[in-house]
Amino acid sequence: MTTLGQLGRLNILTLGCLTLALPLALYAWTGTNLRYTGDDYCYAGLFRQNGFWETIRSTYLGPSPFHGNRYSLTFFSGLAGIVGPTASAVLPTLSILTLVGGLTYALVVGARAFSLRLTLLQGLLAAEGLAFYGFTMSPELAQSLYWRSGTLPYLMPLVMITLLAGAMLTMARRERPAAIHLGLVLGLALMAGGFSETATAMQLTLMLLAVVLAIAARRGKDRRFPGAVRVVTSALIGTIFAFVLLAVAPATQYALSGLDQATSVARLLRLSGFHAYLFLHGIPFRQALPALAVFAVFLWLGLNLAWGNQGLTTSSWRRYFVVGLVIGLSWLASVFATMMPSAYAQSSYPPGRALITAAFASALGIAGFGALAGHFVASHVGRPELTRLAATLLLLAAVTLVPFSVSRSTLLNLPAYQRWSRFWDERDLQIRELRGLGQSEVEVVLIDKIIPDVAELQPDPDYWYNNCAEWYYDLDRLSANLPGWDS
């Protein structure tokens, strides 16, 4: 029989899911206006000139206009090239839906393994919260979510890691996972690790931590994941293979030549640690509201999960400390790992678009502490009705203030993206029509860039993005020097 309290929680869950879905839907809507820009032309141009498999082979083995060692990035860029510019319009929506769906599945499966009754709606609220606040905490979201050449190397591996986590949690619950299932985990890890060095470093760190936890659980006679050691070992092997493929590629050596590399281990560790400190130190000052909001969402979920399980037991202080230590170390190690590739290759801080990986690691870490705090409060603090009321008020603030603010700013920026896409489509049609008439030298309207710090076609026909667009459209000369954008 449904009680008034259960109905109230259901209404709160529904409201939270809807309010968090709003900005995610607006992100997706904005993304439908994207087409080729910046490096997208270079991927599309090379695939058009050389073909699918030859481009993958040649860019991995030699110099190219992009990171050819990132085999998954090149592969999926080639698939997107088959679809054409429409793929850039679809990719943000597809990424958001897959990320939220993968997170929901992984959270529900993981909770059930620990005998927690996490409903589908609760899992959806948690997944939307992680996705939205992960996006909100990303320094250059437009590059990471809307720009295809930024989405694939940095957001797509997060999506793949989420799917990998769901598969691992499912198969680890079996006593002896089948060889084909272990092969699937290995293949997913191999594919997820081929998008960028930044994401692969974080994935490798997480897999190493997972192996340690799986071994510790087996020694502690924990039977909730009897196949965990086999499953996480398969994922670790796939991740190591991915790391090796990225590192030994001839394209990597071409890309590293002439860069200011951190050749000593001490310098690499020092730079990575300092850059991790800079990122984490900025959260309380630049991302305080999103950080508090994701904490509040998971505090509420932790409270309700704890109260909703029969026979709630009070964990010892030692167990809370151990779980908190695991969450904290996983968070710090993940952020540290994302800093290492840029520190090694260029002795520099990662570009803003790459920091979406550190942002999601931070959102997960804060969420973990929120859920742990919720369980602690449920089992140690009296007056549950007053506690529930306070947590619910915090949740309502978390799922309204930041989402509505972000939704408003996204809607205000939407007309600029729509105008840019109209100009891009008209320009694309003009180029194709002129090329169809036999013209090999074309002049088009100069339009402004839509993604911050990502250049568009320029008046100079020798500009490298113009050269890439010439490969794509099969032209001898392309110049964006005509007026019209400001009219």
Secondary structure, 3 states (H helix, E strand, C coil): CCCHHHHHHHHHHHHHHHHHHHHHHHHHHHHCCCCCCCCHHHHHHHHHHHCHHHHHHHHHHCCCCCCCCCHHHHHHHHHHHHHCCHHHHHHHHHHHHHHHHHHHHHHHHHHHHCCCCCCHHHHHHHHHHHHHHHHHCCCCHHHHHHCHHHHHHHHHHHHHHHHHHHHHHHHHCCCCCCHHHHHHHHHHHHHHCCCCHHHHHHHHHHHHHHHHHHHHHHHCCCCCCCCHHHHHHHHHHHHHHHHHHHHHCHHHHHHHCCCCCCCCHHHHHHHHHHHHHHHHHHHHHHCHHHHHHHHHHHHHHHHHHHHHCCCCCCCCHHHHHHHHHHHHHHHHHHHHHHHHHHHHHHCCCCCHHHHHHHHHHHHHHHHHHHHHHHHHHHHHCCCHHHHHHHHHHHHHHHCCHHHHHHHHHHHHHHHHHHHHHHHHHHHHHHHHHHHHCCCCEEEEECCCCCCCCCCCCCCCCCCHHHHHHHHHHCCCEEEEEECCCCC
